[in-house]
Amino acid sequence: MTLFLAALLALLLVALCALFLGRWLVVRLATKWCQQKLQAELKIGSIFWIQNVSLKFQQHQQTVEIDSLWISRKLLSHDLPRYVALCFGEVRIRTDLQKVSGLFAPFSQSTGVHQKELSFSPSLLKIFCQLFSIHVDSINIMVLKVATSESLWHIQIRESSFLLDSDGKRLKCEVSLSQINSKVLKSGQLEDTCLAELSLALKLCLEVGIRSRHLKAITVDVWTLHAELHEGLFHSQLLHQGPSLTPKPVPCSEVTENLAEPTLPGVYLLQQLPDQVKVKMEITSVVLSMNSQKRHLNWTLKLLHFLYHRDEDQLPLRSFTANSDMAQMSTELLLKDGLLLSQSRQRIVCLNSLKASVQVTTIDLSASLVLNTCIIHYRHQEFSHWLHMLALETQGSRSSVLKQRKKRSV
């Protein structure tokens, strides 16, 4: 009996030593891979469990921290949509927007993997999608220097899940975010100023063709969206951080092509969309706040529903323009219960319902607009401050463009 217990203890000790050495080897290889491929430092706090994981990109000042990581099974938790779930605790991401552009450059240069080499079997992908899912308890993202060096963008996401599904031809990715809270702050000498706030619940579904690797369909569901845009946002440089407003030189060949082939406004944008687009927003609220004048505008909308479908396999509408055809498509927009209120709760815009649709067939193009009870009561005293601020912003943007042109000419 004593020999049996001694042998059992020896086997248990060997198994623990093998497990410890195997884990040490895996951590060692992962740390070395991160240093070589990502030029990042990987640290794992716990020895036996995956906890306090830290990934730091030293050159670009990016940090990713994971509180805990574990694997759960459907036998233990019946609420899981798949048999095996990769679960994360709290994920913290800290990044600097001015240095994030070159983050993935070393990775792309060092790996040297082309898109054609990333091939996988559709059957294995289908099995993988049916078995695994990813769940994250909370995600905290801090983005520094959004507009200026004193600005901060904080994003908090709670209870998110990521699911994959495949039928061999298309890959479907479903992202569910139960609660998103976001703020853009600007630090001042006396106190921090909030430029914008946003909170919503989101469900996003993407369908990508496995062979073509093109986006085929997109579905967006948004609930209880509440946004507040403060006066400081319009005075900050955040809205002017996009591409330069100066017109880029266009080759003569492109100019002649554009003149010879005119397009209707919005048609080119619809053609760039995926084959299917569905957007549904319920209970939307947007507040424009001007604290200096103690004025605000509140826009609420009960329902926004947008549908778009394009069929490339059917015969298009021939000779829609001089040198192009238009594929068969249908577009529908529905708005319900829209209301714009002033700070004194006076109604400025009251909308019961609006339904617009456009349909393109092989024979013709048809459009319809149904408007039910839309009341507009324009109050100049409510809009005069906003119009004055908009005029100042346009003047400021034009003066900055003129200054840039003078510097280039000099």
Solvent accessible surface area in square Angstrom, and as a share of the most:
residue,aa,sasa,rsa
1,M,172,0.77
2,T,107,0.62
3,L,150,0.75
4,F,130,0.54
5,L,85,0.42
6,A,57,0.45
7,A,54,0.42
8,L,91,0.45
9,L,118,0.59
10,A,52,0.41
11,L,123,0.61
12,L,100,0.50
13,L,112,0.56
14,V,97,0.56
15,A,57,0.44
16,L,91,0.45
17,C,65,0.39
18,A,62,0.48
19,L,116,0.58
20,F,87,0.36
21,L,110,0.54
22,G,33,0.32
23,R,53,0.19
24,W,136,0.48
25,L,93,0.46
26,V,97,0.56
27,V,34,0.19
28,R,150,0.55
29,L,106,0.53
30,A,37,0.28
31,T,30,0.18
32,K,113,0.48
33,W,120,0.42
34,C,12,0.07
35,Q,100,0.44
36,Q,106,0.47
37,K,60,0.25
38,L,33,0.16
39,Q,80,0.36
40,A,4,0.03
41,E,52,0.23
42,L,25,0.12
43,K,117,0.50
44,I,46,0.23
45,G,52,0.50
46,S,28,0.18
47,I,94,0.48
48,F,134,0.56
49,W,181,0.63
50,I,74,0.38
51,Q,78,0.35
52,N,92,0.47
53,V,18,0.11
54,S,28,0.18
55,L,33,0.17
56,K,97,0.41
57,F,19,0.08
58,Q,111,0.49
59,Q,126,0.56
60,H,32,0.14
61,Q,103,0.46
62,Q,7,0.03
63,T,26,0.15
64,V,40,0.23
65,E,56,0.25
66,I,29,0.15
67,D,60,0.31
68,S,24,0.16
69,L,40,0.20
70,W,111,0.39
71,I,120,0.61
72,S,17,0.11
73,R,129,0.47
74,K,74,0.31
75,L,148,0.73
76,L,129,0.64
77,S,41,0.26
78,H,151,0.67
79,D,138,0.71
80,L,20,0.10
81,P,57,0.36
82,R,45,0.16
83,Y,135,0.51
84,V,39,0.22
85,A,0,0.00
86,L,61,0.30
87,C,12,0.07
88,F,34,0.14
89,G,8,0.07
90,E,53,0.24
91,V,16,0.09
92,R,89,0.33
93,I,55,0.28
94,R,114,0.41
95,T,19,0.11
96,D,4,0.02
97,L,81,0.40
98,Q,116,0.52
99,K,81,0.34
100,V,52,0.30
101,S,107,0.69
102,G,25,0.24
103,L,20,0.10
104,F,132,0.55
105,A,42,0.33
106,P,27,0.17
107,F,71,0.30
108,S,69,0.44
109,Q,146,0.65
110,S,55,0.36
111,T,40,0.23
112,G,47,0.45
113,V,76,0.44
114,H,122,0.55
115,Q,114,0.51
116,K,187,0.79
117,E,108,0.49
118,L,102,0.51
119,S,91,0.58
120,F,106,0.44
121,S,44,0.28
122,P,61,0.38
123,S,69,0.44
124,L,120,0.60
125,L,27,0.13
126,K,82,0.35
127,I,94,0.48
128,F,98,0.41
129,C,1,0.00
130,Q,90,0.40
131,L,65,0.32
132,F,79,0.33
133,S,3,0.02
134,I,70,0.36
135,H,38,0.17
136,V,11,0.06
137,D,80,0.41
138,S,23,0.15
139,I,22,0.11
140,N,28,0.14
141,I,36,0.18
142,M,63,0.28
143,V,11,0.06
144,L,46,0.23
145,K,61,0.26
146,V,15,0.09
147,A,13,0.10
148,T,32,0.19
149,S,73,0.47
150,E,90,0.40
151,S,5,0.03
152,L,42,0.21
153,W,89,0.31
154,H,58,0.26
155,I,24,0.12
156,Q,47,0.21
157,I,20,0.10
158,R,117,0.43
159,E,123,0.55
160,S,3,0.02
161,S,23,0.15
162,F,66,0.27
163,L,31,0.15
164,L,53,0.26
165,D,65,0.33
166,S,8,0.05
167,D,95,0.49
168,G,26,0.25
169,K,163,0.69
170,R,88,0.32
171,L,42,0.21
172,K,75,0.32
173,C,38,0.23
174,E,43,0.19
175,V,23,0.13
176,S,39,0.25
177,L,20,0.10
178,S,51,0.33
179,Q,59,0.26
180,I,18,0.09
181,N,48,0.25
182,S,11,0.07
183,K,94,0.40
184,V,15,0.09
185,L,47,0.23
186,K,74,0.32
187,S,50,0.32
188,G,49,0.48
189,Q,188,0.84
190,L,176,0.88
191,E,130,0.58
192,D,90,0.47
193,T,67,0.39
194,C,32,0.19
195,L,3,0.02
196,A,15,0.12
197,E,50,0.22
198,L,69,0.34
199,S,29,0.19
200,L,17,0.08
201,A,16,0.12
202,L,38,0.19
203,K,74,0.31
204,L,45,0.23
205,C,18,0.11
206,L,50,0.25
207,E,44,0.20
208,V,48,0.27
209,G,5,0.05
210,I,21,0.10
211,R,240,0.88
212,S,52,0.34
213,R,83,0.30
214,H,119,0.53
215,L,75,0.37
216,K,51,0.22
217,A,8,0.06
218,I,41,0.21
219,T,42,0.24
220,V,29,0.17
221,D,33,0.17
222,V,10,0.06
223,W,96,0.34
224,T,75,0.44
225,L,26,0.13
226,H,70,0.31
227,A,13,0.10
228,E,43,0.19
229,L,52,0.26
230,H,25,0.11
231,E,29,0.13
232,G,23,0.23
233,L,11,0.06
234,F,44,0.18
235,H,98,0.44
236,S,10,0.06
237,Q,102,0.45
238,L,44,0.22
239,L,100,0.50
240,H,93,0.41
241,Q,94,0.42
242,G,52,0.50
243,P,120,0.76
244,S,62,0.40
245,L,123,0.61
246,T,18,0.10
247,P,107,0.67
248,K,155,0.66
249,P,134,0.84
250,V,81,0.47
251,P,74,0.47
252,C,108,0.65
253,S,68,0.44
254,E,85,0.38
255,V,62,0.36
256,T,79,0.46
257,E,112,0.50
258,N,98,0.50
259,L,140,0.70
260,A,61,0.47
261,E,64,0.29
262,P,84,0.53
263,T,86,0.50
264,L,102,0.51
265,P,133,0.83
266,G,41,0.39
267,V,21,0.12
268,Y,141,0.53
269,L,120,0.59
270,L,41,0.21
271,Q,74,0.33
272,Q,109,0.49
273,L,47,0.23
274,P,21,0.13
275,D,33,0.17
276,Q,69,0.31
277,V,11,0.06
278,K,101,0.43
279,V,34,0.19
280,K,75,0.32
281,M,39,0.17
282,E,52,0.23
283,I,110,0.56
284,T,13,0.08
285,S,22,0.14
286,V,39,0.22
287,V,23,0.13
288,L,50,0.25
289,S,14,0.09
290,M,6,0.03
291,N,98,0.50
292,S,78,0.50
293,Q,89,0.39
294,K,174,0.74
295,R,56,0.21
296,H,66,0.29
297,L,11,0.06
298,N,29,0.15
299,W,70,0.25
300,T,47,0.27
301,L,12,0.06
302,K,123,0.52
303,L,32,0.16
304,L,41,0.20
305,H,54,0.24
306,F,43,0.18
307,L,59,0.29
308,Y,5,0.02
309,H,81,0.36
310,R,24,0.09
311,D,41,0.21
312,E,107,0.48
313,D,137,0.71
314,Q,97,0.43
315,L,112,0.56
316,P,29,0.18
317,L,21,0.10
318,R,147,0.54
319,S,89,0.58
320,F,50,0.21
321,T,26,0.15
322,A,82,0.64
323,N,105,0.54
324,S,37,0.24
325,D,62,0.32
326,M,5,0.02
327,A,19,0.14
328,Q,39,0.17
329,M,10,0.04
330,S,44,0.29
331,T,19,0.11
332,E,57,0.25
333,L,58,0.29
334,L,33,0.16
335,L,32,0.16
336,K,84,0.36
337,D,68,0.35
338,G,2,0.02
339,L,41,0.21
340,L,27,0.14
341,L,12,0.06
342,S,1,0.01
343,Q,55,0.24
344,S,61,0.39
345,R,164,0.60
346,Q,69,0.31
347,R,145,0.53
348,I,4,0.02
349,V,31,0.18
350,C,30,0.18
351,L,14,0.07
352,N,63,0.32
353,S,26,0.17
354,L,40,0.20
355,K,90,0.38
356,A,29,0.22
357,S,34,0.22
358,V,57,0.33
359,Q,94,0.42
360,V,4,0.02
361,T,45,0.26
362,T,54,0.31
363,I,153,0.78
364,D,77,0.40
365,L,76,0.38
366,S,59,0.38
367,A,74,0.57
368,S,61,0.39
369,L,121,0.60
370,V,92,0.53
371,L,94,0.47
372,N,70,0.36
373,T,75,0.44
374,C,51,0.31
375,I,103,0.53
376,I,123,0.62
377,H,88,0.39
378,Y,122,0.47
379,R,53,0.19
380,H,111,0.50
381,Q,112,0.50
382,E,8,0.03
383,F,41,0.17
384,S,34,0.22
385,H,53,0.24
386,W,25,0.09
387,L,88,0.44
388,H,115,0.51
389,M,15,0.07
390,L,107,0.53
391,A,52,0.40
392,L,87,0.44
393,E,36,0.16
394,T,58,0.33
395,Q,117,0.52
396,G,38,0.37
397,S,22,0.14
398,R,172,0.63
399,S,49,0.32
400,S,49,0.32
401,V,23,0.13
402,L,97,0.48
403,K,128,0.54
404,Q,83,0.37
405,R,116,0.42
406,K,136,0.58
407,K,158,0.67
408,R,171,0.62
409,S,94,0.60
410,V,159,0.91
